[in-house]
Amino acid sequence: MRFIHIGVGGFGRVWGQVLKDCEHSDVVGLVDVNDEALQAACEAGGCSAAQCFHSLQDALKAVQADAVVVSTPPAFHRRDATAAMEAGLDVISEKPMADGMAACKAIARTVLETGRTYVVSQNYRYSAPMRTLANVIRSGRLGAIGQAEVAFFKGVDFGGGFRHEMPFPLIIDMGIHHFDLIRFVCQLDALYVSGTSWNPPWSNYAGDCSGTALFEMSNGARVLYNGSWCAKGDFCDWNGNWHIECEKGTVTYRNGEIKVYHVPGLYKVEGERIEQPAPPRRTAQAYILDEFVRCAQSTARPATGATDNIRSIAMVFAAVESMQSGRKVKVLDESLRAILECTATS
Ligand SMILES: NC(=O)c1ccc[n+]([C@@H]2O[C@H](COP(=O)([O-])OP(=O)(O)OC[C@H]3O[C@@H](n4cnc5c(N)ncnc54)[C@H](O)[C@@H]3O)[C@@H](O)[C@H]2O)c1
């Protein structure tokens, strides 16, 4: 497939390498507003100056492409994803789908109207430990989930950039990975959320960098998300620390280790074991690209396409609404339900 890659600096460099390593992808155009980033990507990818552009529109006029990878900051995802689909191209978009719920709905409607293949890069699903954690739950051996906690405490300084300026950076730019993982691991959707957020005095982020969100899931279970991107120590890894309690025991994840506690009766732990993750053939962005190429060339749909991802991003913006209003908020509002009903019947 012929790709135009938009946003080639920063995390775009990861995509540049993944596109280069994939035998099914051919990068025919690079787009960035920053000339240094463009030139570095051009050299790294073996492109020519004639394949470098400052806008998707200029690239579309000059080169023939089948798809785009959008790895610009979130505020630009809607613009480039919808323009690409309207021009007949398929889209891989970095998370979050967009920087607001109205923009996400507009993208989902464009996916419906154009019928293009669209995927959000929720790469955290495609790591050995998170797949293994999900498989423990899916196997059914611990029974139904009753309660869970995901704790994400990490101190990260990006040295400026959009995350330091945007509202709710923890929830919108990072929480989307964890909220999507909650759905993926627990195999449950969220119905309601109550959240609160704050910015510790030492934070160098303009928006609230710490928060909690209590989700009421579709089976009645409660999942508590508790996190900070300006934590001061005892850091977890990027997946966060997980504690999931089920009818017949508990499974935890902490810094790469998955532990299962067997508790068949009430409260007495009958056994514990470490679960060894099986290494998958492809991980992260390489998995997403491979799945995307297969879907674009068939009638299959990516696991994290618009219909699925709207349920994860809705958790993000419902949590933000709850943090702003102090009220419990429904995750899927009526207009989202309408979009999902259309996709179910299309
Ligand atoms: N999936 C992951 O694990 C992961 C990790 C990091 C970042 N991301 C996502 O990737 C995206 C980019 O993040 P980043 O940290 O690389 O951001 P960044 O600010 O470093 O920007 C990336 C590139 O986009 C370019 N750019 C900015 N505005 C543009 C515009 N209007 N048109 C074209 N190019 C533009 C910048 O010049 C830069 O080269 C975000 O959505 C972020 O959430 C995902």
The ligand as an ORCA input file, in Angstrom:
! r2SCAN-3c Opt
* xyz 0 1
  N       0.622      5.202     20.668
  C       1.584      5.646     21.452
  O       2.115      4.923     22.270
  C       1.996      7.101     21.325
  C       3.184      7.554     21.909
  C       3.503      8.907     21.746
  C       2.663      9.752     21.032
  N       1.507      9.247     20.515
  C       0.571     10.121     19.784
  O       1.192     10.573     18.595
  C       0.714     11.873     18.284
  C       1.912     12.805     18.124
  O       2.577     12.930     19.356
  P       4.088     13.517     19.401
  O       4.540     13.412     20.787
  O       4.877     12.889     18.328
  O       3.784     15.048     19.044
  P       4.777     16.183     18.517
  O       4.315     17.466     19.087
  O       6.189     15.754     18.720
  O       4.426     16.270     16.937
  C       4.667     15.232     16.018
  C       4.984     15.849     14.669
  O       3.813     16.465     14.118
  C       4.219     17.694     13.505
  N       3.068     18.589     13.413
  C       2.547     19.377     14.384
  N       1.472     20.031     13.904
  C       1.314     19.643     12.611
  C       0.380     19.975     11.581
  N      -0.611     20.824     11.799
  N       0.517     19.372     10.368
  C       1.546     18.527     10.135
  N       2.462     18.186     11.057
  C       2.339     18.733     12.294
  C       5.336     18.216     14.396
  O       6.139     19.148     13.707
  C       6.077     16.934     14.720
  O       7.058     16.648     13.753
  C      -0.225     12.270     19.418
  O      -1.555     12.031     19.039
  C       0.188     11.363     20.553
  O      -0.843     11.109     21.474
  C       1.171      7.965     20.635
*
